[in-house]
Amino acid sequence: ASDGQVLYVMGGAKSSLNLNNVQRYSLTTNTWLAQRYMVSARREAACVYSASKGALYAIGGYKSGLNRDTVEWNTISRVNAGSSFSVLSNRLSTPLLDAFAVSIGTKVYVLGGYGCTASDTNNYWPVDTIHVIDTVTNTVTLSTERLAVSAGSTTGMVVSDFIYLFTGDTGGVNHYATLKWQTTKATDAPTKVPTTPALTPAPTSPANIICGESKTGDYNGQAITFSVVLAYDGDMTFDARPSPMPVSSLQNIAPPGVLDNGVGDGNAASNVILLQGLTAGTYRFSLNLGSGSGQFSIATQCNSDMPTKTPTNNPTSDPTKTPTMTKQPTTDPSTAPTKTPTKVPSNKPPTSAPTSPGSILCGTSVSGAYNGGTLS
C-alpha cells in the first residue's frame, strides 16, 4: 500500500516465520525507513491505504494454525511516529485469505478471497462475498451484493466507478475469470453515525417571520411554507424576487387575503404578492422554486397602523385645536434709548466733563467720552 510518499509492506512470512512488521520505503529518498509493527502477525492479508482517512488497513490473513477474521488499522501519521495499530471492534463474516481490497472515497471494498475456518489452514474455498469498511465509523459490514462467481487469489484495479477483479481460482472447471463490479450499486446497511455534514432532504419550515423581516436559506426541491405575523391592521407584501432561483409558484394559502392590486396574482408566474386591508394575525405563504436545489431569499414589507416607536421631529400638518395663549418674549431688553424724551428732566445738571466711570464689574464693558484727562 502507498500514500504516494512511502510504500508500506505489511506482514508476510520469512520461511516458516509469520511477520507482523510494517516495512516502509521512501519514494522521495529511495531508502528503507525504520520498521513499524502491527498487533498480529499476518500473511496473505489484504492491505490498502485510505486517502480519505489517511490510514492503512490490514484485512484477514493468517498465521500458523490461526486464520484471521479481524481488521487492523492505523493512521499514516501514527504509523510514522511509531504508534501501535488498533483492531476494529467488529469482524469479517469469515476468516479471509488472499482477498482484494480497494479504497474508494470513504469506503474500503474487500472482494472475494478464500474463506476458511478459524483454525484449519488446509481447508479453504473461494468466496463471492463483498465486505465494506466504512472509514468514517471504522465498521465492517457484509454487503448484500455478491460477485458473479466465487473468486480466490484475486487482484484488481479501479476505473471510474467500476472495480475490475482478476481471479485465478473460481473453484470450478474454469479457474480464471475477469469480473466487473460497479461500486455505486452496493446497498450497504446504513451507518449509525450520519455523514459529516449531514444532508437533510429538504429544509424545515421557517419559524414565524415578523412582517418587515427578510429570510435566506437552503432550498432542496420541495415547496417551503412561511408564516408571516402582521402585528397591526394594514397591507402586506411578500416578495420572492431576491431568490437567485426562478420562482415556479408563490401562493397565499391561509388565511386568504385580498390579493394584490396588480403587483402579483399569487399564481405560477408571480414572485410578489400584495395583500390589502388585512386584520392583524398570521398569514401563510407557499414558495416553490422547482425540483432543483440552491438558495431561497424572501423579503416582507407592511404598511399598517403600527404606532411609531418615537415621536417625529416635524410638527403636525394640522393646527392644534387650542392656540397658544402667550407670545414669545424677547430674550434680552433693548439697548436703544426711547424715541421721545422724558417729560421731566433729571434733577442733576450735566457735568462739564465726564466723571470717572467708577467701579466696573468684571466681565462688563463701558463706553464714554474722553476729554484729555486720565481716567481711573
Residue pairs with C-beta under 8 A, 6 or more apart in sequence:
1 7
1 8
1 10
1 47
1 48
1 49
1 56
2 8
2 27
2 49
3 49
3 51
3 54
3 76
4 27
5 26
5 27
5 28
6 24
6 25
6 26
6 27
6 33
6 76
6 80
7 24
7 25
7 27
8 22
8 23
8 24
8 47
8 49
8 56
8 79
9 22
9 23
9 24
9 25
10 22
10 23
10 38
10 42
10 45
10 47
10 56
10 58
11 18
11 19
11 20
11 21
11 22
11 38
11 41
11 42
11 43
11 45
11 47
11 58
11 61
12 18
12 19
12 42
12 43
13 19
13 43
16 64
18 41
18 42
18 43
18 62
18 63
18 64
19 41
19 42
19 43
20 37
20 38
20 39
20 40
20 41
20 42
21 35
21 36
21 37
21 38
22 35
22 36
22 37
22 38
22 56
22 79
23 32
23 35
24 32
24 33
24 34
24 35
24 36
24 79
24 80
25 31
25 32
25 33
26 32
26 33
34 82
36 79
36 80
36 82
37 84
37 85
38 58
38 72
38 85
39 72
39 84
39 85
39 86
39 87
40 63
40 68
40 70
40 72
40 87
41 63
42 58
42 60
42 61
42 62
42 63
42 68
42 72
43 61
43 62
43 63
44 60
44 61
44 62
44 97
44 98
45 58
45 59
45 60
45 61
45 68
45 97
46 58
46 59
46 60
46 61
46 96
46 98
46 99
46 100
46 101
46 110
46 113
47 56
47 57
47 58
47 59
47 101
48 56
48 57
48 59
48 101
48 102
48 103
48 108
49 55
49 56
49 57
49 76
49 103
50 56
50 57
50 103
50 106
50 108
50 135
51 103
52 103
52 105
52 106
52 135
53 73
53 75
53 106
53 135
53 136
54 75
54 76
54 77
55 73
55 74
55 75
55 76
55 135
56 73
56 74
56 75
56 76
56 79
57 71
57 72
57 73
57 101
57 108
57 133
58 71
58 72
58 73
58 85
59 71
59 92
59 96
59 99
59 101
59 108
59 110
59 131
59 133
60 67
60 68
60 69
60 70
60 71
60 92
60 95
60 96
60 97
60 99
60 110
60 113
61 67
61 68
61 96
61 97
62 68
62 95
62 97
62 116
62 121
64 121
65 119
65 121
66 118
66 119
67 95
67 97
67 116
67 117
67 118
67 119
67 120
67 121
68 95
68 96
69 91
69 92
69 93
69 94
69 95
69 96
69 118
70 87
70 88
70 91
70 92
71 87
71 88
71 91
71 92
71 133
71 140
72 85
72 86
72 87
72 88
73 85
73 86
73 88
73 138
74 83
74 84
74 85
74 86
79 85
88 133
88 138
88 139
88 140
89 139
90 139
90 140
91 140
92 110
92 131
92 140
92 142
93 129
93 131
93 142
94 115
94 116
94 127
94 129
95 115
95 116
95 117
95 118
96 110
96 113
96 114
96 115
96 127
96 131
97 113
97 114
97 116
97 124
97 152
98 113
98 114
98 152
98 153
98 154
99 110
99 111
99 112
99 113
99 114
99 154
100 110
100 111
100 112
100 113
100 154
100 155
100 156
100 165
101 108
101 109
101 110
101 111
102 108
102 109
102 111
102 156
102 157
102 158
102 163
103 109
103 135
104 158
104 163
104 183
106 134
106 135
106 136
106 195
107 132
107 133
107 134
107 135
107 183
107 188
108 132
108 133
108 135
109 130
109 131
109 132
109 163
109 183
109 186
110 130
110 131
110 132
110 133
111 129
111 130
111 147
111 151
111 154
111 156
111 163
111 165
111 181
112 126
112 127
112 128
112 129
112 147
112 150
112 151
112 152
112 154
112 165
112 167
113 126
113 127
113 129
113 151
113 152
113 154
114 124
114 125
114 126
114 127
114 152
114 153
115 124
115 125
115 126
115 127
115 129
116 123
116 124
116 125
117 123
124 152
125 150
125 152
125 171
126 150
126 151
126 152
126 167
126 169
126 170
126 171
127 150
127 151
127 152
128 146
128 147
128 148
128 149
128 150
128 151
129 142
129 143
129 146
129 147
130 142
130 143
130 145
130 146
130 147
130 181
130 186
131 140
131 141
131 142
131 143
132 140
132 141
132 142
132 143
132 186
132 188
133 139
133 140
134 141
134 188
134 191
136 191
136 193
136 195
136 196
137 191
137 192
137 193
139 191
141 188
141 189
143 186
143 187
143 188
144 187
145 181
145 185
145 186
145 187
147 165
147 179
147 181
148 177
148 179
149 167
149 170
149 172
149 177
149 179
150 170
150 171
151 165
151 167
151 169
151 170
151 177
151 179
152 167
152 168
152 169
152 170
152 171
153 167
153 168
153 169
154 165
154 166
154 167
155 165
155 166
156 163
156 164
156 165
156 166
157 163
157 164
158 164
161 182
161 183
161 184
162 180
162 181
162 182
162 183
163 180
163 181
163 182
163 183
164 178
164 179
164 180
165 178
165 179
165 180
165 181
166 177
166 178
166 179
167 176
167 177
167 178
167 179
168 175
168 176
169 175
170 176
170 177
200 220
201 220
201 222
202 220
202 221
202 222
202 224
203 217
203 218
203 219
203 220
203 224
205 224
205 225
205 226
205 227
206 215
206 217
206 224
206 226
206 227
207 227
208 227
208 228
208 229
208 282
209 215
209 226
209 227
209 228
209 229
209 300
210 228
210 229
210 231
211 228
211 229
211 230
211 231
211 236
211 300
211 301
211 302
211 304
212 300
212 301
212 302
213 300
214 242
214 297
214 298
214 299
214 300
215 226
215 296
215 297
215 298
216 242
216 295
216 296
216 297
216 298
217 295
217 296
218 293
218 294
218 295
218 296
219 243
219 245
219 289
219 292
219 293
219 294
219 295
219 296
220 293
221 290
221 291
221 292
221 293
223 249
223 286
223 287
223 288
224 286
224 287
224 288
224 296
225 253
225 284
225 285
225 286
225 287
226 238
226 284
226 285
226 286
226 287
226 298
227 282
227 283
227 284
228 236
228 238
228 282
228 283
228 284
228 285
228 300
229 281
229 282
230 236
230 278
230 279
230 280
230 281
230 282
230 283
230 302
230 304
231 280
231 304
231 306
232 280
232 304
232 305
232 306
233 278
233 279
233 280
233 304
233 305
234 278
234 302
234 303
234 304
234 305
234 306
235 274
235 275
235 276
235 277
235 278
235 302
235 303
235 304
236 257
236 274
236 275
236 278
236 283
236 300
236 301
236 302
237 263
237 272
237 273
237 274
237 275
237 300
237 301
237 302
238 250
238 252
238 272
238 273
238 275
238 285
238 298
238 300
239 271
239 272
239 298
239 299
239 300
239 301
240 247
240 250
240 271
240 272
240 287
240 296
240 297
240 298
241 271
241 272
242 297
242 298
242 299
243 271
243 287
243 289
243 295
243 296
243 297
243 298
244 294
244 295
244 297
245 289
245 290
245 292
245 294
245 295
245 296
246 289
246 290
247 270
247 271
247 287
247 288
247 289
248 268
248 288
248 289
248 290
249 267
249 268
249 270
249 286
249 287
249 288
250 264
250 266
250 270
250 271
250 272
250 273
250 285
250 286
250 287
250 288
251 266
251 267
251 273
251 285
251 286
252 259
252 266
252 273
252 275
252 283
252 284
252 285
253 284
253 285
253 286
254 283
254 284
255 281
255 283
257 275
257 276
257 277
257 278
257 283
258 275
258 276
258 277
258 278
259 265
259 266
259 273
259 274
259 275
260 266
260 273
260 274
260 275
260 276
261 274
261 276
263 272
263 273
263 274
264 270
264 271
264 272
264 273
264 274
266 273
273 285
275 283
280 304
287 296
287 298
289 296
353 371
353 373
354 368
354 369
354 370
354 371
356 375
356 376
357 366
357 368
357 375
360 366
